[in-house]
Amino acid sequence: MAGTSAPRLVVGALIRDPYDRIFVQRRSAGRRLFPECWDVVGGAVEAGESLLDALHREIAEETGWRLRRVLARVAHEEWTADGLRHIETDYVVEVDGDLSSPVLERDKHTEFAWIAAADVSLLDENTRRSGSTFIKDTVTAAHTWLADTSGKRKGTL
């Protein structure tokens, strides 16, 4: 009856730095889903939790940073893994904390990178590993939004 169950809600944080780069982290080899693939910060929304609450929690758990503000929703996609439907909502966000040294969950993530718009091809290795372009497409959507709004945001930062 897995096909009749409600989809799992998932949030993703496309964390931007002052140079409009997006934070990604590599999933460890032991992960059941998407091992050794680049990923954004995020995860499943827990029972009774709002999307915003989940975003706050996931950022703190996976990086040690604190959500400062949500800038935009850039993706809302459905995907299936292990026979479960997921509905993922991804946001461009800003955080507080030392951006040079996230506190990674070492059993889950082995390294991190800041991806500029010109560097998204790094994420092509995900396609070779998993067949998915989802993370590259989501990071590209964040960069597109940042480029489209850069003139408007310059005065606010």
C-alpha positions in Angstrom: 0.0 0.0 0.0 3.0 2.3 -0.3 1.5 4.0 -3.3 -1.5 5.2 -1.4 0.4 6.7 1.5 0.7 10.5 1.8 3.9 12.0 0.3 6.8 12.8 2.6 7.4 16.6 2.8 11.0 17.7 2.5 12.7 21.1 2.7 15.9 22.2 1.2 18.0 25.2 2.1 20.0 26.9 -0.7 22.3 28.8 1.6 23.9 31.8 0.0 27.0 33.6 1.0 27.8 37.3 0.4 29.3 36.4 -3.0 26.1 34.7 -4.1 27.6 31.2 -3.9 25.4 28.3 -2.8 26.5 25.8 -0.1 26.5 22.1 -1.0 27.8 19.1 1.0 28.8 15.6 -0.1 26.7 12.7 1.2 28.9 10.0 2.8 29.4 6.7 1.0 27.3 4.8 3.6 24.1 6.8 2.9 21.3 4.6 1.6 20.0 7.3 -0.8 22.3 9.1 -3.2 25.7 8.0 -1.6 28.6 10.3 -2.4 26.4 12.8 -4.2 26.4 16.5 -3.6 23.4 17.7 -1.8 21.9 20.9 -0.3 21.1 21.2 3.4 17.7 19.8 4.2 15.5 16.8 5.0 12.1 15.5 6.0 9.6 17.7 7.8 8.7 16.0 11.1 5.1 15.5 12.4 3.6 18.7 13.6 6.4 20.8 12.1 5.9 23.6 9.6 8.2 24.0 6.5 9.9 27.0 8.1 10.4 25.1 11.4 12.0 22.2 9.5 14.2 24.6 7.6 15.5 26.1 10.9 16.1 22.7 12.4 17.8 21.1 9.4 20.2 24.1 9.0 21.1 23.9 12.7 21.6 20.1 12.6 23.6 19.9 9.4 25.8 23.0 9.7 25.5 24.6 13.1 24.4 27.8 11.5 21.1 29.7 12.3 18.6 30.7 9.7 18.5 34.5 9.4 16.0 34.9 6.6 14.3 33.2 3.7 14.8 35.1 0.5 12.7 33.1 -2.0 11.1 29.7 -2.8 12.9 28.5 -6.0 11.7 24.9 -6.3 8.7 22.8 -5.5 9.2 19.3 -6.9 7.9 15.8 -6.5 10.3 12.8 -6.6 10.3 9.2 -5.6 13.0 7.2 -3.7 12.7 3.8 -2.2 9.1 3.6 -3.4 8.1 6.8 -1.4 6.8 9.9 -2.9 8.5 13.1 -1.7 7.4 16.7 -2.2 10.4 19.0 -1.8 10.3 22.7 -1.3 13.6 24.5 -1.7 14.4 28.0 -0.5 17.3 30.5 -1.0 18.2 31.5 2.5 20.8 33.5 4.5 22.2 32.2 7.7 24.2 33.5 10.7 27.4 31.8 11.7 30.9 31.2 10.5 30.4 30.4 6.8 34.0 29.1 6.5 33.5 26.3 9.0 30.2 24.5 9.1 29.7 21.8 11.7 29.0 18.9 9.3 27.3 15.7 10.5 30.4 13.7 9.8 28.6 10.4 9.6 26.3 11.8 6.9 28.5 14.4 5.1 32.2 14.3 4.3 33.0 17.6 2.7 31.4 20.9 1.6 31.8 23.5 -1.2 30.5 26.9 -2.1 29.2 26.9 -5.7 29.3 30.0 -7.8 27.0 30.2 -10.9 30.0 29.5 -13.1 30.9 26.4 -11.1 27.6 24.4 -11.2 29.2 21.8 -13.5 30.8 20.4 -10.4 27.4 19.0 -9.7 27.4 17.0 -13.0 29.1 14.2 -11.1 25.7 13.6 -9.3 24.2 12.7 -12.7 27.0 10.1 -13.3 26.5 8.7 -9.8 22.7 8.7 -9.5 21.3 9.6 -12.9 19.7 12.7 -11.3 20.1 16.3 -12.2 17.9 17.5 -9.3 20.6 19.2 -7.1 22.2 20.9 -10.1 18.8 22.1 -11.3 17.9 23.4 -7.9 21.3 25.2 -7.4 20.9 26.6 -10.9 17.4 27.9 -10.0 18.9 29.6 -6.9 21.6 31.2 -9.0 19.1 32.4 -11.6 17.0 33.9 -8.9 20.0 35.6 -7.3 21.1 37.0 -10.7 17.6 38.3 -11.5 17.4 40.1 -8.1 21.0 41.2 -7.6 20.4 44.8 -8.4 17.4 45.0 -6.1 19.3 43.3 -3.2 22.5 45.4 -3.4 20.9 48.2 -1.4 19.5 45.9 1.2 22.6 43.9 2.3 
